[in-house]
Amino acid sequence: MKLKNYQEDVVLRAIDIALEDQPEIVSDPAFVNDVAAYVLNRVPPRYVMSERGFLRLTVEELEAGNGSRSLANIIELMILVNRGIEIVRSRRPSPVSVGSGGSYLPGPEKPNEFVHNYPQFIGRVVDDVTDEPVYGAVVTLHMDGDQVPPAEPGWSNPYRTHPQTRAFFSFWPHPAKSEHEAAICQILFTTEHPDYESLAHTESITTRGAFERTTAIYGEEVVNIGTLRLRPKVQG
């Protein structure tokens, strides 16, 4: 195989994932190429002699223990892809919607009002008996009892697991405003699948208020909630 910039495959795969629910955009080569050019001009090249799937490499690195840094790189790339999508859309005369997502959250309007930025969450859904990944499971993130919108377009909530991500899922909740500098948030992950019993997993995090919304991803702030194990329903 000839020498090539592996990042081209990575970026194109990331774009495909970001637009997986919008076939009308994926089928537009000009749109995809414009987004790819935007992203590739902002990431370092990586030349290799073989091709690998984007998510396959991601999961392999994560499972090998490279953890937060690899995960942060992937998340940073997906944010860059989604920004490229928004920019390309804005430059077109008849832009196509890329779906719901958190709108920009302006700074505090009151002297004592804080912006509480939330971390990114990642986890995986597996069969409790076989340890095999479970595809088609619907994972939903709730914060303080409410289903929350994502911080950026492309971070679906709820999220449906599929083979492309080996049943891994991720969330980035939209930030919130508060008059309190420190806040404790109760987080609930619910998982549903027709062949398995429902599962609820809870987390509690403490956030500190800032004066602006965070748009960057930092590896040490990614929260890995681990493996959600689903019990098969008893047949009969």
N, C-alpha and C positions, 0 to 999 in steps of 0.2 A: 504494500500500500504506500502511496506517495506521502511525503511529508505534508502535514496540514495543520492549521491552527485549530486545535481541539475546541477552543472557546466558541467557535462557530456552531458546532453541534450542541454545546451546552446552552448557548444563548437561544438558538432556534427551538430547542426542547423546552426551555423555560417559557418562551413565548407561547408555544403550543399548550402548555399547562395553564398559563394565565388566561388563555382564550378558549379553553376547552368547552365552555358552555356557549360559545359564540361562533358557530361554524361559518356564519356569513362573513366574519372578519378573517378567520383563519384561511378561508378560500380566496382571500384577496392578496396575491403575492406582493403587490406594491406596498400595501400597508405593513405586512410582515417584514419585508426587507427594510423599510424605513425605520421600524422599531429596532431591528437587528443592528442596523448601522449606528443608531443612537447608542445602543448598549455597548457594542464592540469598540466604539471609540472611547469608552470610559472604563474598560477593563483591560488588564494586561494580557497579551497574547500567551498562549500555551501550546507549543508545537509538539505533536506526538506522531507516532507511526501506527496508531490503531484507534478505532472508534469505540466509544462506550456510551450507553444511555446515560443521560443526565442524572436521573433519579437513582439508577442502579449504582452509580459511583457515589452519590450522596449517601445512600443507605450503607454501602460497604464501608465508607469512611467512618460513618457514625457508629456502626456496629463494631468496628475495629478499635474503637476507643478514642478516636480523634476528637470526638465530642463537640464542645461548645465552639471551638474555632471553625471547624468545618461547617457546623450548622449556621454559624453567623455568616460565613461566606455565602452560603446558599440563600439565606434570607436577604442579605444585602443585594444579591443578584436579582431576586424576585422583585424587590422594591424598585430597583433600577429599571427592570423590565416594565413594571406597571407605570412608572413615571414616563417611560418612553411611549407607552400606549396612549397615555393621556395627552402628551405633547403632540404626537402624530395626529390624534383625533382633533385637537384644537386647531391644527393647521389646515384641516380639510373643510371644504365648504359645507358639507353635510355630514358632520360627525355621527358615528354610530355609538350608541351607549355601550359601555363596558360593564354594566351591571351596578348594583348597589355597592356602596362603600362609604366609609366615614368621610365626611367633608372636612375641610380644614378647620381646625379649632383655633380661633383667635386667642390672643393673650388675655389675661385677666382684665375685666372691666371695672373691678373694684379694687381699692388699695389692698384689702386683706383677702383677695380671692386667689386661689392657687390652681394650677393645672396639675392633675395627677396622671402621669404617664404610666402605662402598664407594660410589663415585660411580654415577650413572646413565649408561647407555650408549645411544647411538642410532646407527642406520646405515640403509642402504637396499640392496635387492637389485635388480640390473638385469641385462639380457641383455648379454653382452660384445660381441655383434655389432651389435645394433640400438640399444643404450642404452635400451631400453624397460623399464619396471618389470616384475619377475617376480612373479606372484601364485601363491600356493600353495607357496612355498618355506618349508621348516621350518628355522628358525635356532635353534640351541641354544647356551647359554652354559655353559662349563665353567671352573672355577677350580681350579688345581693338580690337574687331572685328574678332578675330580668335577663332576657336574651340580649346580648349587646352587639352592636354593629362593629365591623372591623375598622382598624385604624387606617388602613390603606386598601384600595381596590385589589381584588384578587385573593383576599384572605376570607374565604367563605365561612359563614357561621349560620347554619350547621355545615359540617364537612362530611362528605361521604368517602369512606376509604375505598381504594381501588388498587389493582396490581401495579400500576405505574409507580406508586410510592410505597409498595410493599406493606400496606396497611398502616403506614405512619400518617399522622395528622398534625396540623399546626394551626395556631390561632394568634392573632394580635389584636387585642381589644382596643376599641376607641378610647382615648383619654377622657377624663371627666374633670369637672370643676368643683372646687370645694373651698369653703372658708377656713377649713382646718389644714394645717401644714402637714400633719401626719394622719393617715387613714388606714384602717384595717378593712380589707375586702374579703368577703366570703365567695369563693369560686366553686361552681358546680359543673362537672362534666357529666352529661347523660349520654348513654350509648344504647341505641336501638337496632335490632336486626330481627327479621321474622323467624329465624331459626334458633335464636338465642334468647335467654332471659335478659331483661333490661338491667342495666348497670348504672349506678351513680357513684361518682368519685368526687370527693371534695378536697379543696386546697384553701389555705388562708395565707394571704400575703399582706405585707405592710408597705405602703407607698409614702413617699415624701413629696410634698408639693414643689412645683417649679413655676417659673414665670413664663414659660413658653412650651409649645408642643415639641416633643422629641421626634425627629424623623430618621435618625440613624439607628443602626442595630449594633449592639455590643454583645460579644459572645458570653461574657460573664453574666449578662442579664437574662439570657434565655433560660427558661424554666423547663426542665425535662421532667414531666410527671410520671414517666416510666410506662409500664405495660398495663393496659386495661384488659383483664382476662374475662371473656364471656363464657358463661356456662350454657351448653346446648340444652334446648328444651327437651323435656321427656316426651317421647313419642307415645301415642296411644291414649 
